[in-house]
């Protein structure tokens, strides 16, 4: 049997490539770890900083919302300036933000900076800010090793980054999230600011969609949603992410 038909004709990965893959996996591992330890640390930091119920929701969710808001933007930017360069810039920024979060003095500061077993050990022996310092040594390793092992990649045909579309995408997502959170805390008896934020977000979302349909290089190619396989996979990932987030929260409460 000709193994080349099974394994392919390309060169096999060596030690360098496997170490590079491990380095690329570090940010993903850190995301899962940080979310878990944040749930565990939430009662401690809420008591220390005097965070309200709404602020607690923002502390746990702001990272995910900003990640979702900038995901498409960062993909386009990585194609233009280089994916390795963008990864290393992000690693440096994440490390600095982790230090800032660890020494936050107010809920607002913690919201703007943004492993159950590891988190529990840290909380048992140190103050709650130590959980945010987990990311610092990981980012140091990523910066040191990634610069040497990871190849650079740029798309020669990368589309133009549209700052207006980036602004519109965030201005559509965050007000809707804010409105939903306010309604969940205060109920429909206080609908003024919350419903206004939701309607404003929807209106900006309509503007975002209209702009993408008329741009030669849209930030988000809306024609992708006409592909049935793309839509099914995206829907499945959304449901899986929601289930994972809920499970992580309940797991943290049980371990506490």
N, C-alpha and C positions, 0 to 999 in steps of 0.2 A: 504494500500500500504506500502510495506517495504521500508522505506527511506534509509536503509543501502545500497540498490542496487543503489541508486542515488548519495548519498553523499559519499559513500565509508565507509570502516570499520575503517579507521585510526582516530587518535584523531583530534579534531577540533582545529584550530589555536586560540591562546589566545592573550592577550594584548601584551605579550612579542614578539610573532611571528609577529604581525602586525607592531610593532615598528621596529623590525628588517627588515621587508620588506621596510618600509619607509626609513630606513637608507641606504639600498641597492639601492634605487631609487635616492638618493641624487647625486651620481656621474653622472648619466644619465641626471638629471635635470640641473646639472651644465654645462654639455657639450652643451646642447641646449642654455642655457643662455649665456655662454661665446662666442659662435659663433655669437649670435645676437648682443651682445654689442661690439664685435670686429669690425663688419661691421660698426657700428655707430661711433666707435672711430677712424676708419681708416683715415679719412681726418685730424683729429686733430693731431694724432701721426705722420702722414706722413709729415705734415707741420713742426712739431717740430723737427723731426729727419732727415728731408731731404731725405726721402725714394724715390727711383726711382720706376718706374712702375713695373719693375720686382721684386724689393724688396717688394712692396706692395702685389704682388701675393703670394710671399713666406710667408709673414707674415700671410696672411689669410689661406693659405693652408698647411703650414708645420705641424700643429697639426694633421690634418686629414691624411696626408701621413705617419707620424710616427706612428699614431694609426693603420693604415692599415698594415704597415710594421711589427709591433710588435704584432699584434693581435694573430696570431697563436702561436708565440713564448711564449707569456705570458700565453696562455692557457695550453701549455705543462709545463711551469714552475710552474704554479699554482697547477697542479696535483702532482708535485713533492714536493714542499715545503709547500703547503697548500694554499688554495684559500683565506682564511681570512687574512693570513699573507701577501700574495702578495697584496691584496686590501689595507691593512693598510700601507704597504711600499709605494705603489703608491700614496696614499692620502698624505703622508708626503712629497714625492717628488713633487707632484703637487702643494701643498701649498707653498713650497720653490720656485718653478719655477714661481708661480704667483707673489710673492713678487719681484723676480728678474725682471720679465717682467714689473711690474709697475714702476720700477725705471730705465728702460733701457735708455741708453745714445746714442745708435746708432741702425740703422735698423738690423745690423748683430747680435747684442746682443738680440734684440727682437725676431728674427727668431730662435736663439739657445735657448730661454727659453720656448719655447712653449711646451634675455629679452628686447628686445627693450625698454620697459617702464622703467625698472630699469636702463638700460644703459643711456637712455636719461636724467633721473633725475640726475644721477651721472655726466654726461658730462655738464649739465647745471650749476651745483653748484661746481664741483671740476675739477681737471686736468684729462687728458685722462688716466693716470696710475691708477686712482681709479677703473676703470672697471675690471682690472685684480685682484684687491684685493677682489672682490666678492667671489672668491673661497676659501680664507683663513678661514673665520669663518665656512664655510660648511665643509671643511676638518677637522677643529678642532672638530666639532660635530661628524663627521664620525669616527675619531680616538678614541674619548672618549666613544661613545656609541657602536661602532662596536666591540671594544675589549671585551665588557661585553655581548652583546646580540647575536652576530653572531657566529654560531658554526664553528669549523674548519673542513675542509674536505681535504683529500689527497687520490689520487688514488694509491692503492697498486701496480697496474700493469702499472704505468705511464712509458711511453717510455723515452729513454735517450735523453736529450737535446743536439742537434748537433750545436755547435757554428759556424761551417763552413756554415751550411744551413742558419742560422740566418744572417750571413754576406752576403751571396750570395743573399738572398731575398731583403735586403736593397740595395745592390749594383745593383740590377736589376731594382728596382722601381724608386729610386731617380734620376739616370741619365736620364732615359726616361722622367720623369716629367720635369727635368731641360731643356732638349732639346726642348720639346714641348713648354714650356714657352718662351724660347729664340726665337724660330721661330715665336711665336705669337706676340712678341714685335718687332723684327727686320725684320721679313719676310724672304723669301727664298733667298734674296740677300746677306744674311750673314749666310750661312749654315755650315761653317766649324766646329766650336766648337759644335753647336747645334746638327747637324746630327751625328757627332762623338760620342756625349754623348748618343744619341738614339741607335745607332748601338752597342755601348759598353754595354748599358743596356740590349738589346736583347740578346747579346752574353752571358752575365752573367746569364740571365734568362734561356737560354738553358742549361747551366751548372747546374743551380739549379734544373731544371726538371730532368736532367739525374741523379743527385745525389739522388733525392727523390725516383727514380725508383729502386735504388740499395741498399738503406738503409733498415735494418730490422725494425728500428723505425724512419720513415720519419717525418720531421717537418710538412709536409703537405701531407696527403694521397691523391694522385692524382686519385685513383680509385673512390673517391667520385664523381668526375665529370662525371663518367659513369652512375651515378644514375640520371635518368631523373627528378625525383621530386626535388632532391637537386639542379640541374642545373637551373630548372625553378624558384625555390624560390630565388636562388642567383641572377639570372638575374633580377627578379622583385625588389629585394632589391637594386640592383645597380641603376636601373632606378629611383626608389623612392628617393634614397639618392641624386642623381644628380638633380632631380626636386626640392627637398627640399632645397638643397644648393643654387640653382639659385633663388628660391623664396625668401630665406632669404636675399640674396644680394639685390634684387630689393626692398624688404620691407624696408631694412635699408636706401636705397637711397630715397625712398618716404618719410619716416619719417624725414630724414634730411632736 
